[in-house]
Amino acid sequence: MQILSMHIGCEMTLEATHLSWLKQVGTLTSACGKPIPTFKLEYDALSHEIMSAWAKHFRNHYCQDDELQFLKNPLKTKSEYLLTEKFPHVSIAPGPSIRAGDFAEILVADYLQFIRNYQVPRTRYDRKAIANESTKGSDVIAFKKSPDIISDNDEMLIFEVKAKASESARANVLQDAIDHSIKDEIRIAESLSAMRQKLYDRRDSDGLQIVDRFQREPDHPCKRRYGAAAVYTESSMHESVVSTSATINHPSADKLELLLISGSQLMTLIHELYRRAADEA
C-alpha cells in the first residue's frame, strides 16, 4: 500500500509537531460500505525535542504547568504529584488501560484540531478527582463555528474513541466505538455543561462563547455529526476489524464517520510519554 504523507501546515505549533508522525496510509471500507480513513503513527522515541513537546502537551491536559506548584501536595515533587495523584497508574489496574484510552482520545483530539481545523477545548482530564478512573461523558467534542454569528452551518462533531494498545489481545474496538457512540445523543448535554464549567474556571471567554452557541441548538439548529475511532497497536490489529465493523444500528449512521489509527508498540510509547510528562514538569 502506498504511504501518503499528511502535510502539516506551517502554522502548526510546537505542541503538535508529533502529528508530523501521523501518516495516512489509505482508506478502507467497513462491512456496511462506509469509508474508514486509516492512519499510521510512525513515531521516533529518540527524537527528544518532539517527544518532550508532546509530553508537555500531554501533561497540560491534566494540569497546566503554571498551576502545578499551587495544586500539588506540598510534600511531593511535581513529578511525584503527577504520577500519584493526576496520571493513571503505570501498573495498577485499571491504570494502564486508562492511560491507553486517554492517549487515544488526546491523539484524536489533536487530529481534529490541527489537521481537520476544528476547535477542540481540552477540559476532559482537568481537575480529575480520582487519577485511576476514566472521565465520564463524551470522549472528544469538536466545533466549527462561523465567526461572530450563529449559523445553521455551525458544526458539532462528537467522537467516541476506543484503544487496544496491548501487544497480545485482539478485539474489534472499532465496533465498540460505533456502538458506544449511540450514547452520545444522551450524554452530550452533560458533557457540554461540564466543559462550560471548566472553561469558566479558566476564565476562557472564547471557549465559553463556543460552548454557549452549541447549547442553544434547540433554538438555533446546527450540523451535529458523530465519529467512531479505534487506535490499535499493530500486533493487535486484524482484518476482521474492517470486515465486520458496521454502522447499521447507529441511529445517525448517515452522520457517522469512522477513523482507524495504528502504531507499533503503542503501550511502550504511552508509558514513555507519561514518564517524560512527569520527569520534565
JOCORNOR-V176993 format. One record per residue. N is the residue number from 0. SS is DSSP state (alpha for helix, beta for strand, coil for the rest). PHI is phi in whole degrees, -180 to 180 (none if undefined). NEAR is the number of other C-alpha atoms within 8 Angstrom. Layout:
n:N ss:SS phi:PHI near:NEAR
n:N ss:SS phi:PHI near:NEAR
This chain:
n:0 ss:coil phi:none near:4
n:1 ss:coil phi:-72 near:5
n:2 ss:coil phi:-87 near:8
n:3 ss:beta phi:-110 near:8
n:4 ss:coil phi:-71 near:8
n:5 ss:coil phi:-87 near:8
n:6 ss:coil phi:-84 near:5
n:7 ss:coil phi:-98 near:8
n:8 ss:coil phi:-68 near:5
n:9 ss:coil phi:-68 near:4
n:10 ss:coil phi:-82 near:4
n:11 ss:coil phi:-59 near:9
n:12 ss:coil phi:-82 near:6
n:13 ss:alpha phi:-58 near:7
n:14 ss:alpha phi:-65 near:9
n:15 ss:alpha phi:-115 near:12
n:16 ss:alpha phi:-64 near:11
n:17 ss:alpha phi:-64 near:11
n:18 ss:alpha phi:-73 near:9
n:19 ss:alpha phi:-66 near:9
n:20 ss:alpha phi:-89 near:8
n:21 ss:beta phi:-95 near:13
n:22 ss:beta phi:-113 near:13
n:23 ss:beta phi:-80 near:12
n:24 ss:beta phi:-110 near:12
n:25 ss:beta phi:138 near:11
n:26 ss:beta phi:-135 near:8
n:27 ss:beta phi:-96 near:9
n:28 ss:beta phi:-130 near:11
n:29 ss:coil phi:-74 near:13
n:30 ss:coil phi:-62 near:10
n:31 ss:coil phi:-99 near:9
n:32 ss:coil phi:88 near:6
n:33 ss:coil phi:-88 near:9
n:34 ss:beta phi:-69 near:10
n:35 ss:beta phi:-126 near:12
n:36 ss:beta phi:-56 near:11
n:37 ss:beta phi:-123 near:12
n:38 ss:beta phi:-122 near:12
n:39 ss:beta phi:-125 near:11
n:40 ss:beta phi:-93 near:11
n:41 ss:coil phi:-101 near:9
n:42 ss:coil phi:-85 near:7
n:43 ss:coil phi:-125 near:5
n:44 ss:coil phi:-65 near:7
n:45 ss:coil phi:-89 near:5
n:46 ss:coil phi:-84 near:7
n:47 ss:alpha phi:-66 near:7
n:48 ss:alpha phi:-64 near:6
n:49 ss:alpha phi:-68 near:10
n:50 ss:alpha phi:-63 near:12
n:51 ss:alpha phi:-68 near:11
n:52 ss:alpha phi:-65 near:12
n:53 ss:alpha phi:-64 near:13
n:54 ss:alpha phi:-64 near:12
n:55 ss:alpha phi:-64 near:12
n:56 ss:alpha phi:-57 near:10
n:57 ss:alpha phi:-63 near:12
n:58 ss:alpha phi:-59 near:13
n:59 ss:alpha phi:-72 near:9
n:60 ss:alpha phi:-70 near:12
n:61 ss:alpha phi:-94 near:12
n:62 ss:coil phi:-165 near:11
n:63 ss:coil phi:-67 near:9
n:64 ss:alpha phi:-57 near:8
n:65 ss:alpha phi:-76 near:5
n:66 ss:alpha phi:-101 near:8
n:67 ss:alpha phi:-56 near:10
n:68 ss:alpha phi:-61 near:7
n:69 ss:alpha phi:-91 near:5
n:70 ss:alpha phi:-95 near:6
n:71 ss:coil phi:-73 near:10
n:72 ss:coil phi:-59 near:7
n:73 ss:coil phi:-64 near:5
n:74 ss:coil phi:-92 near:4
n:75 ss:coil phi:-118 near:9
n:76 ss:coil phi:-72 near:9
n:77 ss:alpha phi:-59 near:11
n:78 ss:alpha phi:-62 near:11
n:79 ss:alpha phi:-61 near:9
n:80 ss:alpha phi:-62 near:12
n:81 ss:alpha phi:-63 near:10
n:82 ss:alpha phi:-73 near:11
n:83 ss:alpha phi:-104 near:10
n:84 ss:alpha phi:-128 near:8
n:85 ss:alpha phi:-119 near:12
n:86 ss:coil phi:-89 near:12
n:87 ss:coil phi:-57 near:13
n:88 ss:coil phi:-70 near:14
n:89 ss:coil phi:-68 near:8
n:90 ss:coil phi:-137 near:6
n:91 ss:coil phi:-79 near:7
n:92 ss:coil phi:-64 near:8
n:93 ss:coil phi:-92 near:9
n:94 ss:alpha phi:-50 near:13
n:95 ss:alpha phi:-60 near:12
n:96 ss:alpha phi:-70 near:8
n:97 ss:alpha phi:-69 near:12
n:98 ss:alpha phi:-56 near:14
n:99 ss:alpha phi:-62 near:13
n:100 ss:alpha phi:-65 near:11
n:101 ss:alpha phi:-63 near:8
n:102 ss:alpha phi:-56 near:9
n:103 ss:alpha phi:-64 near:13
n:104 ss:alpha phi:-64 near:12
n:105 ss:alpha phi:-66 near:9
n:106 ss:alpha phi:-63 near:8
n:107 ss:alpha phi:-66 near:11
n:108 ss:alpha phi:-62 near:11
n:109 ss:alpha phi:-63 near:11
n:110 ss:alpha phi:-58 near:10
n:111 ss:alpha phi:-68 near:13
n:112 ss:alpha phi:-77 near:12
n:113 ss:alpha phi:-92 near:10
n:114 ss:alpha phi:-108 near:8
n:115 ss:coil phi:-96 near:7
n:116 ss:coil phi:64 near:7
n:117 ss:coil phi:-88 near:10
n:118 ss:beta phi:-93 near:9
n:119 ss:coil phi:-130 near:11
n:120 ss:coil phi:-59 near:8
n:121 ss:coil phi:-105 near:6
n:122 ss:coil phi:-123 near:9
n:123 ss:coil phi:-65 near:8
n:124 ss:coil phi:-104 near:9
n:125 ss:coil phi:-67 near:9
n:126 ss:coil phi:67 near:6
n:127 ss:coil phi:-62 near:9
n:128 ss:coil phi:-82 near:4
n:129 ss:coil phi:-126 near:7
n:130 ss:coil phi:-64 near:12
n:131 ss:coil phi:-93 near:11
n:132 ss:coil phi:-129 near:9
n:133 ss:coil phi:-80 near:6
n:134 ss:coil phi:-80 near:7
n:135 ss:coil phi:-78 near:4
n:136 ss:coil phi:104 near:9
n:137 ss:coil phi:-64 near:12
n:138 ss:coil phi:-69 near:10
n:139 ss:beta phi:-137 near:12
n:140 ss:beta phi:-120 near:11
n:141 ss:beta phi:-126 near:14
n:142 ss:beta phi:-133 near:12
n:143 ss:beta phi:-129 near:9
n:144 ss:coil phi:-136 near:10
n:145 ss:coil phi:-66 near:9
n:146 ss:coil phi:-67 near:4
n:147 ss:coil phi:70 near:4
n:148 ss:coil phi:-139 near:5
n:149 ss:coil phi:-99 near:9
n:150 ss:coil phi:-130 near:10
n:151 ss:coil phi:-65 near:8
n:152 ss:coil phi:-86 near:8
n:153 ss:coil phi:-58 near:12
n:154 ss:beta phi:-128 near:11
n:155 ss:beta phi:-118 near:13
n:156 ss:beta phi:-116 near:11
n:157 ss:beta phi:-116 near:14
n:158 ss:beta phi:-107 near:13
n:159 ss:beta phi:-97 near:15
n:160 ss:beta phi:-126 near:15
n:161 ss:beta phi:-127 near:14
n:162 ss:beta phi:-127 near:11
n:163 ss:beta phi:-136 near:14
n:164 ss:coil phi:-100 near:12
n:165 ss:coil phi:-73 near:10
n:166 ss:coil phi:-85 near:9
n:167 ss:coil phi:-112 near:6
n:168 ss:coil phi:-66 near:7
n:169 ss:coil phi:-123 near:8
n:170 ss:coil phi:-157 near:7
n:171 ss:coil phi:-90 near:9
n:172 ss:alpha phi:-77 near:11
n:173 ss:alpha phi:-65 near:13
n:174 ss:alpha phi:-65 near:10
n:175 ss:alpha phi:-59 near:9
n:176 ss:alpha phi:-63 near:14
n:177 ss:alpha phi:-60 near:15
n:178 ss:alpha phi:-65 near:9
n:179 ss:alpha phi:-74 near:9
n:180 ss:alpha phi:-61 near:14
n:181 ss:coil phi:-58 near:9
n:182 ss:coil phi:-71 near:7
n:183 ss:alpha phi:-64 near:11
n:184 ss:alpha phi:-60 near:7
n:185 ss:alpha phi:-87 near:6
n:186 ss:alpha phi:-94 near:10
n:187 ss:alpha phi:-64 near:10
n:188 ss:alpha phi:-62 near:8
n:189 ss:alpha phi:-66 near:8
n:190 ss:alpha phi:-66 near:10
n:191 ss:alpha phi:-66 near:10
n:192 ss:alpha phi:-64 near:8
n:193 ss:alpha phi:-64 near:8
n:194 ss:alpha phi:-62 near:12
n:195 ss:alpha phi:-62 near:12
n:196 ss:alpha phi:-61 near:8
n:197 ss:alpha phi:-70 near:10
n:198 ss:alpha phi:-65 near:13
n:199 ss:alpha phi:-65 near:10
n:200 ss:alpha phi:-59 near:7
n:201 ss:coil phi:-84 near:6
n:202 ss:coil phi:58 near:6
n:203 ss:coil phi:-93 near:9
n:204 ss:alpha phi:-68 near:8
n:205 ss:alpha phi:-65 near:6
n:206 ss:alpha phi:-63 near:10
n:207 ss:alpha phi:-62 near:11
n:208 ss:alpha phi:-65 near:8
n:209 ss:alpha phi:-65 near:10
n:210 ss:alpha phi:-63 near:11
n:211 ss:alpha phi:-57 near:9
n:212 ss:alpha phi:-62 near:9
n:213 ss:alpha phi:-83 near:9
n:214 ss:alpha phi:-77 near:9
n:215 ss:coil phi:-93 near:9
n:216 ss:coil phi:-54 near:9
n:217 ss:coil phi:-58 near:6
n:218 ss:coil phi:-94 near:5
n:219 ss:coil phi:-131 near:9
n:220 ss:coil phi:-57 near:9
n:221 ss:coil phi:-137 near:12
n:222 ss:beta phi:-85 near:9
n:223 ss:beta phi:-106 near:9
n:224 ss:beta phi:-126 near:10
n:225 ss:beta phi:-130 near:13
n:226 ss:beta phi:-145 near:14
n:227 ss:beta phi:-134 near:15
n:228 ss:beta phi:-125 near:16
n:229 ss:beta phi:-124 near:15
n:230 ss:beta phi:-115 near:13
n:231 ss:beta phi:-118 near:14
n:232 ss:beta phi:-80 near:16
n:233 ss:alpha phi:-58 near:10
n:234 ss:alpha phi:-70 near:7
n:235 ss:alpha phi:-99 near:14
n:236 ss:coil phi:-85 near:10
n:237 ss:coil phi:-147 near:6
n:238 ss:coil phi:-61 near:6
n:239 ss:alpha phi:-66 near:8
n:240 ss:alpha phi:-56 near:13
n:241 ss:alpha phi:-84 near:10
n:242 ss:alpha phi:-70 near:9
n:243 ss:coil phi:-110 near:8
n:244 ss:coil phi:-75 near:13
n:245 ss:coil phi:-145 near:10
n:246 ss:coil phi:-112 near:9
n:247 ss:coil phi:-63 near:7
n:248 ss:coil phi:-91 near:7
n:249 ss:coil phi:-81 near:10
n:250 ss:coil phi:-65 near:6
n:251 ss:coil phi:-121 near:7
n:252 ss:alpha phi:-57 near:9
n:253 ss:alpha phi:-72 near:4
n:254 ss:alpha phi:-112 near:8
n:255 ss:beta phi:-106 near:11
n:256 ss:beta phi:-109 near:10
n:257 ss:beta phi:-116 near:11
n:258 ss:beta phi:-150 near:11
n:259 ss:beta phi:-132 near:13
n:260 ss:beta phi:-129 near:12
n:261 ss:beta phi:-131 near:12
n:262 ss:beta phi:-166 near:11
n:263 ss:coil phi:-86 near:9
n:264 ss:coil phi:47 near:11
n:265 ss:alpha phi:-64 near:11
n:266 ss:alpha phi:-65 near:10
n:267 ss:alpha phi:-62 near:7
n:268 ss:alpha phi:-62 near:9
n:269 ss:alpha phi:-61 near:11
n:270 ss:alpha phi:-63 near:10
n:271 ss:alpha phi:-66 near:8
n:272 ss:alpha phi:-63 near:12
n:273 ss:alpha phi:-65 near:12
n:274 ss:alpha phi:-63 near:8
n:275 ss:alpha phi:-63 near:10
n:276 ss:alpha phi:-58 near:13
n:277 ss:alpha phi:-78 near:13
n:278 ss:alpha phi:-67 near:7
n:279 ss:coil phi:-99 near:8
n:280 ss:coil phi:-68 near:8
